[in-house]
């Protein structure tokens, strides 16, 4: 009797264990269907090393990178020669107006990024794949290395082909190509949805953020309820545990965002200098001696030119430098530093990038000072681009290489690290919104550049002349470059001081 009872009891226990195991397994399966793992996850879980950080996600990554390359072809195809386009017939815009228009255009394109996070159905750069495995910060770092590599691949293809067609053939054909590339990019993105899984919508991150901030600022600061808990902050008043009406995890996400925003603000001067590469640097190029190949037929018009080096091509120096250095960084430098425990944090790399971009502006200012001296002492040479004549200094355009080199080095540090920081430091539910904010602040940097240009063009300051169409020989563009360098240098100094003072906290330098 006892043996039989023990036997029945054992059967019952075994049956319960089996049922519980099946229930757990079914729950996990249901959870996998309802939830999803981001394309790149910043969770640093201790798992066995995988053969590749991208295994199981190659199609998703490839679709994103291809779509981004095509989109960048379109973007640089529009922006690379827009100043030259606005200087010519029928517009004849002045140099300051054309440059401001381009800075405003680029600012708008980046400012609309957060609206992808505002509308919960849309995700920017945090597309979710079908893989349920976690890859950790190594995947995040490597993905954004190659993501930025594809951005510059698109830039090279656009500058090498489209910019040449625009300057030497026709702007009409030169603008049709970017339109086609943008359409193909959209199609690739739509097809790529078959390998993406979007995260189930759980409300707008920005809407929740504004509600929490509004509630907290309209409420009294909470009192400390327990001596064992940390001293409550103003935002804690929005938590249910302190008499608010919002879940604790949502309030903590907003608090995390408040810690990330100062870094984004610190990057605004960086973006202001960065966008000069496609605006005032190009304007400076048009007023330097650009190489050309004359017609070999001596009996024909001796002034006929069969090839002129496109002014926008020098921007390719920056892109080529990045294409060469990112694989070296990803495959050799970073692994070596990581093995020795010397791999710098995202914030340290951002600081280094700020340093290099500051010296890019200084180099541009020094070159412009020398260019103006040559114009004053030796006069100018005529350079024709279509129906527009630029009065250039007899100084080779190759003197611009140092400023492009420095800005390329700065991108490898600050821009890539900024993308990585924005993704990794963000709470999982706010990753798409914060990535949008990252690009939003870069757009603000472009607007700041346009605003500063408008200020220094005021008659009381008079750094930028408004007497002619496109030419800058009566301007003091060098002062503008030095002003940008000073602003970036001051920002870098404040960034370093704040980073040192916050050492040991979550956003440690």
GUVO-477059 format. One record per residue (C-alpha): chain; residue number from 0; x, y, z; residue in one letter. Coordinates in nm, 2 decimals. Each point is the difference from the previous one (the first is absolute). Example, Ala and Ser with C-alpha at 12.3 -4.5 7.8 and 13.67 -1.06 7.14 Angstrom:
ATOM A 0 1.23 -0.45 0.78 A
ATOM A 1 0.14 0.34 -0.07 S
***
This chain:
ATOM A 0 0.00 0.00 0.00 X
ATOM A 1 0.28 0.25 0.09 X
ATOM A 2 0.20 -0.11 -0.30 X
ATOM A 3 -0.30 0.05 -0.22 X
ATOM A 4 -0.07 0.35 0.15 X
ATOM A 5 0.36 0.10 -0.05 X
ATOM A 6 -0.02 -0.12 -0.36 X
ATOM A 7 -0.31 0.20 -0.06 X
ATOM A 8 0.15 0.30 0.17 X
ATOM A 9 0.31 -0.02 -0.22 X
ATOM A 10 -0.22 -0.03 -0.31 X
ATOM A 11 -0.20 0.31 0.10 X
ATOM A 12 0.32 0.19 0.07 X
ATOM A 13 0.16 -0.10 -0.33 X
ATOM A 14 -0.32 0.09 -0.18 X
ATOM A 15 -0.01 0.35 0.17 X
ATOM A 16 0.37 0.06 -0.09 X
ATOM A 17 -0.07 -0.09 -0.36 X
ATOM A 18 -0.31 0.22 -0.02 X
ATOM A 19 0.19 0.29 0.16 X
ATOM A 20 0.29 -0.05 -0.24 X
ATOM A 21 -0.24 0.00 -0.30 X
ATOM A 22 -0.17 0.32 0.14 X
ATOM A 23 0.33 0.18 0.04 X
ATOM A 24 0.10 -0.11 -0.35 X
ATOM A 25 -0.33 0.12 -0.15 X
ATOM A 26 0.03 0.33 0.19 X
ATOM A 27 0.35 0.05 -0.13 X
ATOM A 28 -0.12 -0.07 -0.36 X
ATOM A 29 -0.29 0.24 0.04 X
ATOM A 30 0.23 0.26 0.14 X
ATOM A 31 0.23 -0.04 -0.30 X
ATOM A 32 -0.29 0.06 -0.24 X
ATOM A 33 -0.12 0.31 0.19 X
ATOM A 34 0.33 0.15 0.07 X
ATOM A 35 0.31 0.05 -0.21 X
ATOM A 36 0.37 0.05 0.05 X
ATOM A 37 0.16 0.32 -0.15 X
ATOM A 38 0.23 -0.03 -0.30 X
ATOM A 39 0.28 0.09 0.24 X
ATOM A 40 -0.04 -0.04 0.37 X
ATOM A 41 0.21 0.18 0.26 X
ATOM A 42 -0.05 -0.27 0.27 X
ATOM A 43 0.33 -0.14 0.11 X
ATOM A 44 -0.11 -0.35 0.09 X
ATOM A 45 0.26 -0.27 0.08 X
ATOM A 46 -0.06 -0.25 -0.28 X
ATOM A 47 0.23 -0.22 -0.20 X
ATOM A 48 0.17 0.19 -0.29 X
ATOM A 49 -0.19 -0.02 -0.33 X
ATOM A 50 0.17 -0.06 -0.34 X
ATOM A 51 -0.11 0.34 -0.11 X
ATOM A 52 -0.18 0.29 0.17 X
ATOM A 53 -0.22 0.03 -0.31 X
ATOM A 54 -0.09 -0.37 -0.04 X
ATOM A 55 -0.37 -0.03 -0.06 X
ATOM A 56 -0.03 0.37 -0.08 X
ATOM A 57 0.19 0.03 -0.32 X
ATOM A 58 -0.30 0.06 -0.22 X
ATOM A 59 -0.14 0.26 0.23 X
ATOM A 60 0.33 0.18 0.03 X
ATOM A 61 0.07 -0.02 -0.37 X
ATOM A 62 -0.34 0.15 -0.08 X
ATOM A 63 0.06 0.29 0.23 X
ATOM A 64 0.35 0.07 -0.12 X
ATOM A 65 -0.10 -0.02 -0.37 X
ATOM A 66 -0.30 0.23 0.05 X
ATOM A 67 0.22 0.24 0.19 X
ATOM A 68 0.27 0.00 -0.27 X
ATOM A 69 -0.26 0.09 -0.27 X
ATOM A 70 -0.16 0.26 0.22 X
ATOM A 71 0.34 0.17 0.05 X
ATOM A 72 0.06 0.00 -0.38 X
ATOM A 73 -0.32 0.20 -0.03 X
ATOM A 74 0.09 0.23 0.29 X
ATOM A 75 0.35 0.09 -0.11 X
ATOM A 76 -0.13 0.02 -0.36 X
ATOM A 77 -0.23 0.28 0.11 X
ATOM A 78 0.23 0.18 0.24 X
ATOM A 79 0.35 -0.03 -0.16 X
ATOM A 80 -0.05 0.27 -0.27 X
ATOM A 81 -0.31 0.18 0.13 X
ATOM A 82 0.21 0.32 0.07 X
ATOM A 83 0.12 -0.01 -0.36 X
ATOM A 84 -0.35 -0.07 -0.13 X
ATOM A 85 -0.15 0.30 0.19 X
ATOM A 86 0.28 0.23 -0.12 X
ATOM A 87 -0.08 -0.06 -0.37 X
ATOM A 88 -0.27 0.10 -0.24 X
ATOM A 89 -0.29 0.06 0.07 X
ATOM A 90 0.05 0.04 0.38 X
ATOM A 91 0.33 0.20 0.03 X
ATOM A 92 -0.02 -0.03 0.38 X
ATOM A 93 0.27 0.16 0.20 X
ATOM A 94 0.27 -0.21 0.18 X
ATOM A 95 -0.15 0.05 0.34 X
ATOM A 96 -0.36 -0.07 -0.11 X
ATOM A 97 0.10 -0.32 -0.18 X
ATOM A 98 0.20 -0.13 0.29 X
ATOM A 99 -0.28 0.09 0.25 X
ATOM A 100 -0.25 -0.18 -0.22 X
ATOM A 101 0.21 -0.32 -0.01 X
ATOM A 102 0.05 0.01 0.38 X
ATOM A 103 -0.37 0.04 0.05 X
ATOM A 104 -0.08 -0.28 -0.24 X
ATOM A 105 0.24 -0.24 0.18 X
ATOM A 106 -0.13 0.12 0.34 X
ATOM A 107 -0.36 -0.08 -0.10 X
ATOM A 108 0.09 -0.35 -0.13 X
ATOM A 109 0.15 -0.09 0.34 X
ATOM A 110 -0.26 0.19 0.22 X
ATOM A 111 -0.28 -0.23 -0.12 X
ATOM A 112 0.17 -0.31 0.13 X
ATOM A 113 -0.17 0.00 0.35 X
ATOM A 114 -0.34 -0.02 -0.16 X
ATOM A 115 0.07 -0.37 -0.07 X
ATOM A 116 0.02 -0.04 0.38 X
ATOM A 117 -0.31 0.22 0.05 X
ATOM A 118 -0.21 -0.23 -0.22 X
ATOM A 119 0.03 -0.33 0.16 X
ATOM A 120 -0.03 -0.21 -0.32 X
ATOM A 121 0.32 0.14 -0.14 X
ATOM A 122 0.36 -0.09 0.11 X
ATOM A 123 0.32 0.17 -0.10 X
ATOM A 124 0.32 -0.20 -0.01 X
ATOM A 125 -0.13 -0.24 0.27 X
ATOM A 126 -0.17 -0.24 -0.24 X
ATOM A 127 -0.07 -0.33 0.17 X
ATOM A 128 0.10 -0.33 -0.14 X
ATOM A 129 -0.14 -0.35 0.04 X
ATOM A 130 0.30 -0.13 0.20 X
ATOM A 131 -0.07 -0.04 0.37 X
ATOM A 132 0.36 -0.02 0.10 X
ATOM A 133 0.18 0.28 0.18 X
ATOM A 134 0.32 0.13 -0.15 X
ATOM A 135 0.12 0.25 0.25 X
ATOM A 136 0.19 0.33 -0.04 X
ATOM A 137 0.25 -0.16 -0.24 X
ATOM A 138 -0.27 -0.03 -0.26 X
ATOM A 139 -0.11 0.36 0.06 X
ATOM A 140 0.35 0.13 -0.04 X
ATOM A 141 0.07 -0.20 -0.32 X
ATOM A 142 -0.34 0.07 -0.16 X
ATOM A 143 0.04 0.37 0.03 X
ATOM A 144 0.35 -0.02 -0.14 X
ATOM A 145 -0.14 -0.16 -0.31 X
ATOM A 146 -0.31 0.21 0.00 X
ATOM A 147 0.22 0.31 -0.02 X
ATOM A 148 0.22 -0.17 -0.26 X
ATOM A 149 -0.30 -0.04 -0.23 X
ATOM A 150 -0.10 0.36 0.05 X
ATOM A 151 0.34 0.10 -0.14 X
ATOM A 152 -0.02 -0.26 -0.28 X
ATOM A 153 -0.32 0.17 -0.11 X
ATOM A 154 0.18 0.34 0.03 X
ATOM A 155 0.29 -0.11 -0.22 X
ATOM A 156 -0.23 -0.14 -0.27 X
ATOM A 157 -0.21 0.31 0.00 X
ATOM A 158 0.29 0.25 0.01 X
ATOM A 159 0.20 -0.19 -0.26 X
ATOM A 160 -0.28 -0.04 -0.25 X
ATOM A 161 -0.29 0.23 0.07 X
ATOM A 162 0.20 0.31 0.09 X
ATOM A 163 0.21 -0.03 -0.32 X
ATOM A 164 -0.32 -0.02 -0.21 X
ATOM A 165 -0.15 0.30 0.17 X
ATOM A 166 0.31 0.22 -0.04 X
ATOM A 167 0.11 -0.11 -0.35 X
ATOM A 168 -0.31 -0.13 -0.17 X
ATOM A 169 -0.34 0.11 0.13 X
ATOM A 170 -0.17 0.05 0.33 X
ATOM A 171 -0.32 -0.15 -0.13 X
ATOM A 172 0.16 -0.34 -0.06 X
ATOM A 173 0.20 0.04 0.32 X
ATOM A 174 -0.32 0.03 0.21 X
ATOM A 175 -0.19 -0.28 -0.17 X
ATOM A 176 0.26 -0.25 0.12 X
ATOM A 177 -0.05 0.08 0.37 X
ATOM A 178 -0.38 -0.03 -0.05 X
ATOM A 179 0.03 -0.35 -0.14 X
ATOM A 180 0.24 -0.11 0.28 X
ATOM A 181 -0.24 0.13 0.26 X
ATOM A 182 -0.28 -0.20 -0.16 X
ATOM A 183 0.21 -0.32 -0.01 X
ATOM A 184 0.10 0.06 0.37 X
ATOM A 185 -0.37 0.02 0.09 X
ATOM A 186 -0.07 -0.33 -0.19 X
ATOM A 187 0.29 -0.18 0.17 X
ATOM A 188 -0.13 0.12 0.34 X
ATOM A 189 -0.35 -0.13 -0.08 X
ATOM A 190 0.13 -0.34 -0.11 X
ATOM A 191 0.22 -0.02 0.30 X
ATOM A 192 -0.31 0.00 0.22 X
ATOM A 193 -0.02 -0.37 -0.07 X
ATOM A 194 0.31 -0.05 0.22 X
ATOM A 195 -0.09 0.26 0.26 X
ATOM A 196 -0.22 -0.04 0.30 X
ATOM A 197 -0.13 0.33 0.14 X
ATOM A 198 -0.03 0.03 0.37 X
ATOM A 199 -0.37 -0.01 0.12 X
ATOM A 200 -0.12 0.36 0.04 X
ATOM A 201 -0.02 0.10 0.37 X
ATOM A 202 -0.06 0.37 -0.04 X
ATOM A 203 0.20 0.30 -0.12 X
ATOM A 204 0.32 0.05 0.19 X
ATOM A 205 -0.01 0.38 -0.05 X
ATOM A 206 -0.37 0.02 0.11 X
ATOM A 207 0.07 -0.19 0.32 X
ATOM A 208 0.31 0.21 0.06 X
ATOM A 209 -0.18 0.33 -0.03 X
ATOM A 210 -0.29 -0.13 0.22 X
ATOM A 211 0.25 -0.10 0.27 X
ATOM A 212 0.20 0.32 -0.02 X
ATOM A 213 -0.32 0.21 0.02 X
ATOM A 214 -0.14 -0.20 0.30 X
ATOM A 215 0.34 0.02 0.18 X
ATOM A 216 0.04 0.38 -0.05 X
ATOM A 217 -0.35 0.07 0.11 X
ATOM A 218 0.03 -0.21 0.31 X
ATOM A 219 0.19 0.05 0.33 X
ATOM A 220 0.33 -0.16 0.04 X
ATOM A 221 -0.06 -0.34 0.18 X
ATOM A 222 0.11 -0.05 0.35 X
ATOM A 223 0.24 -0.28 0.10 X
ATOM A 224 -0.22 -0.29 0.11 X
ATOM A 225 0.27 -0.24 0.10 X
ATOM A 226 0.35 0.07 0.13 X
ATOM A 227 0.12 -0.31 -0.18 X
ATOM A 228 -0.10 0.14 -0.34 X
ATOM A 229 0.18 0.26 -0.20 X
ATOM A 230 -0.10 0.36 0.04 X
ATOM A 231 -0.30 0.05 -0.25 X
ATOM A 232 0.04 0.24 -0.29 X
ATOM A 233 -0.25 0.23 -0.15 X
ATOM A 234 -0.10 -0.26 -0.26 X
ATOM A 235 -0.06 -0.26 0.27 X
ATOM A 236 -0.32 0.19 0.09 X
ATOM A 237 -0.15 -0.14 -0.32 X
ATOM A 238 0.04 -0.36 0.13 X
ATOM A 239 -0.29 -0.19 0.14 X
ATOM A 240 0.21 -0.08 0.31 X
ATOM A 241 0.03 0.38 0.07 X
ATOM A 242 -0.37 0.08 -0.07 X
ATOM A 243 0.04 0.05 -0.37 X
ATOM A 244 -0.18 -0.19 -0.28 X
ATOM A 245 0.28 -0.14 -0.21 X
ATOM A 246 0.17 -0.34 0.03 X
ATOM A 247 0.35 0.01 0.15 X
ATOM A 248 0.17 -0.15 -0.31 X
ATOM A 249 -0.14 0.28 -0.22 X
ATOM A 250 0.12 0.27 0.23 X
ATOM A 251 0.35 -0.16 0.02 X
ATOM A 252 0.01 0.00 -0.38 X
ATOM A 253 -0.06 0.38 0.00 X
ATOM A 254 0.26 0.05 0.26 X
ATOM A 255 0.25 -0.20 -0.22 X
ATOM A 256 -0.09 0.23 -0.29 X
ATOM A 257 0.07 0.31 0.21 X
ATOM A 258 0.36 -0.14 0.05 X
ATOM A 259 0.05 -0.06 -0.37 X
ATOM A 260 -0.12 0.34 -0.12 X
ATOM A 261 0.30 0.20 0.12 X
ATOM A 262 0.23 -0.20 -0.23 X
ATOM A 263 -0.23 0.08 -0.29 X
ATOM A 264 0.01 0.37 0.08 X
ATOM A 265 0.38 -0.02 0.03 X
ATOM A 266 0.01 -0.14 -0.36 X
ATOM A 267 -0.19 0.30 -0.15 X
ATOM A 268 0.32 0.20 -0.07 X
ATOM A 269 0.17 -0.31 -0.14 X
ATOM A 270 -0.29 -0.03 -0.26 X
ATOM A 271 0.02 0.37 -0.07 X
ATOM A 272 0.37 -0.04 -0.11 X
ATOM A 273 -0.07 -0.33 -0.17 X
ATOM A 274 -0.26 0.14 -0.24 X
ATOM A 275 0.24 0.26 -0.12 X
ATOM A 276 0.16 -0.28 -0.20 X
ATOM A 277 -0.29 0.01 -0.24 X
ATOM A 278 -0.06 0.37 0.01 X
ATOM A 279 0.27 0.26 0.07 X
ATOM A 280 0.28 -0.24 -0.07 X
ATOM A 281 -0.15 -0.05 -0.35 X
ATOM A 282 -0.04 0.37 -0.04 X
ATOM A 283 0.37 0.04 0.09 X
ATOM A 284 0.08 -0.27 -0.25 X
ATOM A 285 -0.16 0.20 -0.28 X
ATOM A 286 0.23 0.29 0.08 X
ATOM A 287 0.32 -0.21 -0.02 X
ATOM A 288 0.18 -0.11 -0.31 X
ATOM A 289 -0.18 -0.32 -0.12 X
ATOM A 290 0.20 -0.22 -0.25 X
ATOM A 291 -0.14 -0.06 -0.35 X
ATOM A 292 0.10 -0.16 -0.33 X
ATOM A 293 0.00 0.24 -0.30 X
ATOM A 294 -0.11 -0.11 -0.34 X
ATOM A 295 0.29 -0.17 -0.19 X
ATOM A 296 -0.12 0.15 -0.33 X
ATOM A 297 0.22 0.32 -0.03 X
ATOM A 298 -0.20 0.12 -0.30 X
ATOM A 299 -0.32 0.01 0.19 X
ATOM A 300 -0.09 0.24 0.28 X
ATOM A 301 0.31 0.02 0.22 X
ATOM A 302 -0.22 0.06 0.30 X
ATOM A 303 -0.21 -0.31 -0.04 X
ATOM A 304 0.02 -0.24 0.29 X
ATOM A 305 -0.08 -0.37 -0.05 X
ATOM A 306 0.02 -0.09 0.37 X
ATOM A 307 0.00 0.20 0.33 X
ATOM A 308 0.05 -0.15 0.34 X
ATOM A 309 -0.34 0.03 0.18 X
ATOM A 310 0.02 0.22 0.31 X
ATOM A 311 -0.20 -0.25 0.19 X
ATOM A 312 0.25 -0.28 -0.06 X
ATOM A 313 0.23 0.11 0.27 X
ATOM A 314 -0.28 -0.10 0.24 X
ATOM A 315 0.07 -0.35 -0.11 X
ATOM A 316 0.34 0.02 0.17 X
ATOM A 317 -0.19 -0.01 0.33 X
ATOM A 318 -0.22 -0.29 -0.11 X
ATOM A 319 0.29 -0.20 -0.14 X
ATOM A 320 0.20 0.04 0.32 X
ATOM A 321 -0.30 -0.13 0.20 X
ATOM A 322 -0.04 -0.30 -0.24 X
ATOM A 323 0.36 -0.09 0.05 X
ATOM A 324 0.03 0.06 0.37 X
ATOM A 325 -0.33 -0.16 0.13 X
ATOM A 326 0.09 -0.36 -0.11 X
ATOM A 327 0.35 0.05 0.15 X
ATOM A 328 -0.16 0.13 0.32 X
ATOM A 329 -0.26 -0.27 0.01 X
ATOM A 330 0.22 -0.30 -0.08 X
ATOM A 331 0.34 0.10 0.14 X
ATOM A 332 0.01 0.31 0.23 X
ATOM A 333 -0.31 -0.06 0.21 X
ATOM A 334 0.06 -0.38 0.07 X
ATOM A 335 0.36 0.08 0.09 X
ATOM A 336 -0.11 0.27 0.25 X
ATOM A 337 -0.28 -0.21 0.13 X
ATOM A 338 0.24 -0.29 0.08 X
ATOM A 339 0.22 0.24 0.20 X
ATOM A 340 -0.29 0.16 0.17 X
ATOM A 341 0.07 0.34 -0.17 X
ATOM A 342 -0.30 0.03 -0.22 X
ATOM A 343 -0.13 0.36 0.07 X
ATOM A 344 -0.36 0.07 0.10 X
ATOM A 345 -0.24 0.17 -0.24 X
ATOM A 346 0.03 0.33 0.19 X
ATOM A 347 0.38 -0.01 -0.02 X
ATOM A 348 -0.02 -0.05 -0.38 X
ATOM A 349 -0.25 0.29 -0.03 X
ATOM A 350 0.24 0.23 0.18 X
ATOM A 351 0.28 -0.10 -0.24 X
ATOM A 352 -0.23 0.06 -0.29 X
ATOM A 353 -0.08 0.35 0.13 X
ATOM A 354 0.38 0.07 0.02 X
ATOM A 355 0.06 -0.09 -0.36 X
ATOM A 356 -0.30 0.18 -0.14 X
ATOM A 357 0.11 0.32 0.18 X
ATOM A 358 0.33 -0.02 -0.18 X
ATOM A 359 -0.17 -0.05 -0.33 X
ATOM A 360 -0.17 0.33 0.04 X
ATOM A 361 0.33 0.16 0.10 X
ATOM A 362 0.17 -0.14 -0.31 X
ATOM A 363 -0.29 0.14 -0.22 X
ATOM A 364 0.05 0.34 0.17 X
ATOM A 365 0.37 0.00 -0.06 X
ATOM A 366 -0.04 -0.10 -0.36 X
ATOM A 367 -0.27 0.27 -0.06 X
ATOM A 368 0.23 0.26 0.15 X
ATOM A 369 0.28 -0.09 -0.24 X
ATOM A 370 -0.25 -0.01 -0.29 X
ATOM A 371 -0.12 0.35 0.07 X
ATOM A 372 0.36 0.12 0.02 X
ATOM A 373 0.08 -0.14 -0.34 X
ATOM A 374 -0.32 0.15 -0.15 X
ATOM A 375 0.10 0.34 0.14 X
ATOM A 376 0.37 -0.01 -0.12 X
ATOM A 377 -0.02 -0.20 -0.32 X
ATOM A 378 -0.36 0.04 -0.12 X
ATOM A 379 -0.23 -0.28 -0.11 X
ATOM A 380 -0.04 -0.26 -0.28 X
ATOM A 381 -0.33 -0.07 -0.17 X
ATOM A 382 -0.16 -0.34 0.05 X
ATOM A 383 -0.32 -0.08 -0.20 X
ATOM A 384 -0.25 -0.26 0.11 X
ATOM A 385 -0.28 0.00 -0.25 X
ATOM A 386 -0.12 0.36 -0.02 X
ATOM A 387 0.15 0.10 0.33 X
ATOM A 388 0.35 0.16 0.03 X
ATOM A 389 0.18 -0.02 0.33 X
ATOM A 390 0.30 0.23 0.06 X
ATOM A 391 0.24 -0.23 0.17 X
ATOM A 392 0.34 0.03 0.17 X
ATOM A 393 0.30 -0.15 -0.18 X
ATOM A 394 0.03 -0.26 0.28 X
ATOM A 395 -0.05 -0.37 -0.07 X
ATOM A 396 -0.31 -0.16 0.14 X
ATOM A 397 0.22 -0.28 0.16 X
ATOM A 398 0.07 0.24 0.29 X
ATOM A 399 -0.34 -0.10 0.12 X
ATOM A 400 0.10 -0.36 0.06 X
ATOM A 401 0.11 0.05 0.37 X
ATOM A 402 -0.34 0.14 0.10 X
ATOM A 403 -0.18 -0.30 -0.17 X
ATOM A 404 0.25 -0.24 0.15 X
ATOM A 405 -0.06 0.14 0.35 X
ATOM A 406 -0.38 -0.01 -0.03 X
ATOM A 407 0.02 -0.36 -0.13 X
ATOM A 408 0.20 -0.10 0.31 X
ATOM A 409 -0.26 0.18 0.22 X
ATOM A 410 -0.28 -0.20 -0.16 X
ATOM A 411 0.16 -0.33 0.08 X
ATOM A 412 0.01 0.10 0.36 X
ATOM A 413 -0.29 0.23 0.08 X
ATOM A 414 -0.27 -0.09 -0.25 X
ATOM A 415 0.03 -0.38 0.02 X
ATOM A 416 0.04 0.01 0.38 X
ATOM A 417 -0.30 0.23 0.02 X
ATOM A 418 -0.22 -0.25 -0.19 X
ATOM A 419 0.13 -0.28 0.22 X
ATOM A 420 -0.06 0.21 0.32 X
ATOM A 421 -0.35 0.10 -0.10 X
ATOM A 422 -0.10 -0.36 -0.06 X
ATOM A 423 0.18 -0.17 0.29 X
ATOM A 424 -0.08 0.26 0.27 X
ATOM A 425 -0.37 0.01 -0.08 X
ATOM A 426 -0.26 -0.21 0.18 X
ATOM A 427 -0.12 -0.28 -0.23 X
ATOM A 428 -0.35 0.15 -0.04 X
ATOM A 429 0.14 0.34 -0.10 X
ATOM A 430 0.28 -0.11 -0.23 X
ATOM A 431 -0.17 0.11 -0.32 X
ATOM A 432 -0.11 0.33 0.15 X
ATOM A 433 0.35 0.08 0.13 X
ATOM A 434 0.16 -0.09 -0.33 X
ATOM A 435 -0.24 0.25 -0.16 X
ATOM A 436 0.11 0.26 0.26 X
ATOM A 437 0.36 -0.06 -0.09 X
ATOM A 438 -0.07 0.10 -0.36 X
ATOM A 439 -0.23 0.28 0.12 X
ATOM A 440 0.29 0.16 0.18 X
ATOM A 441 0.22 -0.03 -0.30 X
ATOM A 442 -0.26 0.19 -0.19 X
ATOM A 443 0.00 0.27 0.27 X
ATOM A 444 0.38 0.03 -0.06 X
ATOM A 445 -0.07 0.07 -0.37 X
ATOM A 446 -0.25 0.27 0.10 X
ATOM A 447 0.25 0.15 0.24 X
ATOM A 448 0.25 0.03 -0.29 X
ATOM A 449 -0.26 0.17 -0.22 X
ATOM A 450 -0.10 0.24 0.29 X
ATOM A 451 0.36 0.09 0.07 X
ATOM A 452 0.05 0.07 -0.37 X
ATOM A 453 -0.30 0.23 0.00 X
ATOM A 454 0.14 0.18 0.30 X
ATOM A 455 0.34 0.06 -0.14 X
ATOM A 456 -0.16 0.13 -0.32 X
ATOM A 457 -0.17 0.28 0.18 X
ATOM A 458 0.13 0.35 -0.12 X
ATOM A 459 0.13 0.08 0.35 X
ATOM A 460 0.23 -0.31 -0.01 X
ATOM A 461 0.05 -0.03 -0.38 X
ATOM A 462 0.20 -0.33 -0.01 X
ATOM A 463 -0.20 -0.12 -0.30 X
ATOM A 464 -0.04 0.23 -0.29 X
ATOM A 465 -0.34 0.02 -0.19 X
ATOM A 466 0.13 0.19 -0.31 X
ATOM A 467 0.04 -0.28 -0.25 X
ATOM A 468 -0.13 -0.35 -0.09 X
ATOM A 469 0.21 -0.28 0.14 X
ATOM A 470 0.33 0.18 0.05 X
ATOM A 471 0.15 0.05 0.34 X
ATOM A 472 0.31 0.20 -0.07 X
ATOM A 473 -0.15 0.31 0.18 X
ATOM A 474 -0.10 -0.22 0.30 X
ATOM A 475 0.18 -0.11 0.32 X
ATOM A 476 -0.09 -0.36 -0.01 X
ATOM A 477 0.32 -0.08 0.20 X
ATOM A 478 -0.15 0.18 0.30 X
ATOM A 479 -0.31 -0.22 -0.02 X
ATOM A 480 0.22 -0.31 0.00 X
ATOM A 481 0.20 0.12 0.30 X
ATOM A 482 -0.33 0.08 0.18 X
ATOM A 483 -0.12 -0.36 -0.05 X
ATOM A 484 0.34 -0.14 0.12 X
ATOM A 485 -0.03 0.22 0.32 X
ATOM A 486 -0.35 -0.12 0.07 X
ATOM A 487 0.10 -0.36 -0.05 X
ATOM A 488 0.31 0.04 0.22 X
ATOM A 489 -0.20 0.16 0.28 X
ATOM A 490 -0.26 -0.28 -0.02 X
ATOM A 491 0.27 -0.26 0.01 X
ATOM A 492 0.15 0.16 0.31 X
ATOM A 493 -0.34 0.00 0.18 X
ATOM A 494 -0.06 -0.36 -0.12 X
ATOM A 495 0.32 -0.12 0.15 X
ATOM A 496 -0.05 0.19 0.33 X
ATOM A 497 -0.36 -0.14 0.04 X
ATOM A 498 0.12 -0.35 -0.09 X
ATOM A 499 0.27 0.00 0.26 X
ATOM A 500 -0.23 0.13 0.27 X
ATOM A 501 -0.26 -0.28 -0.08 X
ATOM A 502 0.26 -0.27 -0.01 X
ATOM A 503 -0.13 -0.31 0.17 X
ATOM A 504 -0.36 0.07 -0.09 X
ATOM A 505 -0.20 -0.17 -0.28 X
ATOM A 506 0.12 0.22 -0.28 X
ATOM A 507 0.37 -0.03 0.10 X
ATOM A 508 0.25 0.14 -0.25 X
***
